[in-house]
Amino acid sequence: MADRADISTHSSSSPKLDTATSKNWNVDDSSKKNPKSPNKEAENVQEESFDYGSTGSVKEVFDIHAIDPVLAKKMALANEAIDAIGMTSFQWKLFFLNGFGYAVDSLLIVCQSIASPAVQQEYGLPSAHIVGVPLASQVGLLVGAGIWGFSADIIGRKLAFNTSLFGCAIFVLIAGGMPNYISFSAFVAIYSACAGGNYILDATNFLEFLPTTHAWLVTFMAIWWAVGYTITGLLAWAFMSNYSCAPDATPATCPRSENMGWRYLHLTCGALVLVMALLRVTLVKMTQTPRWLLSNNRDEEVISVLNRIAAIKNVVNPLSLDRLQSEGVILHTEKSAWSWVRLKLHFEGLFQTRRLAWSTTVIIANWFVIGMVTPLYTVFLPYYLQSRGADTGDDSNYTTWRNYAINQISGLFGPIIAGILVEFNHIGRRGTLAIGAAITMILQFGYTQIKTPAQNVGVSAAITAAS
C-alpha cells in the first residue's frame, strides 16, 4: 500500500546527506564557524550539540562525524525555514502536478501491458521465446530511473522535472502509430525511460519543498499511482473491448482496421500527458529546490527561493543570507559537479556508515523485490484475467477489460488506508509496508485457487488494493 511512496522518502538532495532526515536536526546556533575553514569545522564537530528529537533512528543511521557538518547545519536551517513558512499554494500545486506525474508512470506502465496482447495478435512475435513489449518497458524504466535519478543530483531538478513529462507525451503518441512489433517495442522502451526518470523526480521535488507538518502527503501521493491505473483501466474498457480482435485471433485474422483499440489508447494517453506537461510549465514556475541549491553552496539562490515561497503566504522568511553563510562552505563545492571527487560522493555517501550502508542495501533489496513482483502480476494482469476468465467460462474482451477496470479502481483505496496507518505510532511506515506485503502475498497465493468469475474479480481487486 505504501511501498512506492515510503521508499521514495529516502531520496536525497545531495550525495552526502539525506535531506528528509535532516528535518529532525535541531542545530545549536551558538557556535559560529569560519566560512572559509571547512576542515576546521570537521575537526571541531564533536563540540557541536545536535538534538535528534523524536527520530532516534536518524542518529543510528547517520553518524554526524562522517558527514559534512556544514552541510548538515545548513540543511537544518533551511528545513526550519520551510517549516516556519508552512504549507503554501505552491506546495499544493506541486502535490497535484507532481502527483499526476506519479499517475503518468503507472498509466504508461499498464498502457503497454494492455496493448501488448493486441499488438502481438496483429503483428505476431518476432521471437517465440521473448515477449518484447513488457521487456522493453522494464529495460526503459531501469535506464530512465538510473540516468535521470543520477543526473538530477548533478544538473539539478528543474530541467529534468520540466522535460521528462514532455518526453513521455511525445513518444507515447509516436508509439501509437508504429507499423510493426519491433518499432512499437522500441518506442515503449523510450517512453518508459522518460517515465522512469519522471517517477524519481516527482517524489524528490515534492519532498524537498515540503514542511514537516505535511510529511504524510508523501505517503498519500501513492493515491496518484492508483489514479493512473484507474484512468488507463477505464480507457481500456472503452477502447479494447470495442476495437480489438477476438481473443483467439491470429496475425492472419487480425487486420489493423479491426484492432485500433491499442492505438486509440496510446493516442488518448499521450494527449492527456501532453496537457499535463503543459500545465506543469504554466501553472508552476519551477525552481531548483532549496536543498539541492544548498548542497551546491548556492546560498543566495536558496534565500531567493525561500523568499518567493514566503511571499505567497504573506509571511517573512526567517532565514537570512548572512545567517546561512555564517555556517561555512560545503566541502568540495569548489570543484566541478562533473569532477571525479563529487561524482564519487554520490555513491560513497550511501555507504558512509555501517547502519547507513545496511539501510541503503535493504532499500535496494526492497525495490528489487518490488521490481520482480510488479511485472509478474501487474504488467501481466490482462493475461491472468483472460486465462482465469477462460477457466470460469468467460473470456470475452468485454469481460476481461471490465474486470481490469474494476481492479484499477480498487487500487484507489490502498493509499488512503496506508496514509492513515502510517500516522499510528505502533504501526508507522515499516508496519504499513509489512502489513501490505503480507496481505499481498496471501492473496496472490489465494488467486491461484479461484474457481468462479466472482472470485476472479474479487481476489484480483483485493491484490491491487493491498499492493
Secondary structure, DSSP 8 states (H G I E B T S, - for coil): --HHHHHHTT--SSSS--TTGGGG-EE-TT----TT-HHHHHHTGGG--EE-TT-HHHHHH--GGGS-HHHHHHHHHHHHHHHHH---HHHHHHHHHHHHHHHHHHHHHHHHHHHHHHHHHHH--S-TT--HHHHHHHHHHHHHHHHHHHHHHHH-HHHHHHHHHHHHHHHHHHHTT-SSHHHHHHHHHHHHHHHHHHHHHHHHHHHHH--GGGTHHHHHTHHHHHHHHHHHHHHHHHHTTTSS--TT--TTT--GGG--HHHHHHHHHHHHHHHHHHHHHHH------HHHHHHTT-HHHHHHHHHHHHHHTT------HHHHHTT---TTTTS-TTSHHHHHHHHHGGGSSHHHHHHHHHHHHHHHHHHHHHIIIIITHHHHHHHHHHHTT---HHHHHHHHHHHHHHTTHHHHHHHHHTTSTTTHHHHHHHHHHHHHHHHHHHHTT--SHHHHHHHHHHHHHH-
